[in-house]
Amino acid sequence: MLAIRLPEDIEARLTALAAKTGRTKTFYAREAILSHLDDMEDAYLALNRLENPSKRWTLDDMEQERDLDC
């Protein structure tokens, strides 16, 4: 369950869209979230990694760790 507050102008646009198309506001809110969630996750994870760097592995390091003779 999720409850969100939207600015009045956005709420009005969402209400109008739902009325014109016969879909619910929830449908459009869900669609908007799903269409942008992957990008948001990528952006925040990348930012987090820049702010909190961890050990970096080279290809040679990984090959040696796995005993790969590539």
N, C-alpha and C positions, 0 to 999 in steps of 0.2 A: 504494500500500500504506500502510496506517495501522494502527498498534498503539496502543491506549490502555489505561491502567490505570484501573479504576473502584473506588470504595469497595465493600467486600464486600456491603453491603446492596443496592446498586444492581445489582451483578453477580448476586446471588441473584434479584432481581426479574426481571432480563432473562432469566436462565436459565429461571425458572419460566414466563414468558410464552412463550418459544420452545418449551418442552416442551408446553405446553397447546395451542398453535396449530399446531405442526408446521412452524413457520418457523425460520430460523436467527437467532442473536443478531446476526449481521452484517446481516441484513435489517432488523431493528429499529434498529440503530445507524445504518444508512444513512438510513432513513426519518426518524429524529429529526434528523439533521444537515440533510437536505434541507428539512425543514419549518421549520427555524429559521435557516438560513443567510442568507436574504434580509434578515430582520429584524436579524440580527447585523451584516451588512455595512452596512446603513443606519445603525445606531446608531454603529458605530465610525467610519464616514465622517463623520457629523454631528459627532461629538466631535472628530475630527481637524480639521475645518474651523473649529470654535469655537476650538480651541487654536492653530491656524495660519491665521488669516484671510487671504484673498487679496483682490484687487480685486473690488469689487462693481459690477455693471452695472445701470443703470436701463433701463427700457424705451426711453426717449428716446435714451440712449447707443447701444443696440443698433440702433434704427431709423436713427440717423444713420450708424452704422458700415456698415450694409447699404444705405444710400440708399433706405430705405423711406419712402414718403409715405402713412402711415396716418392 
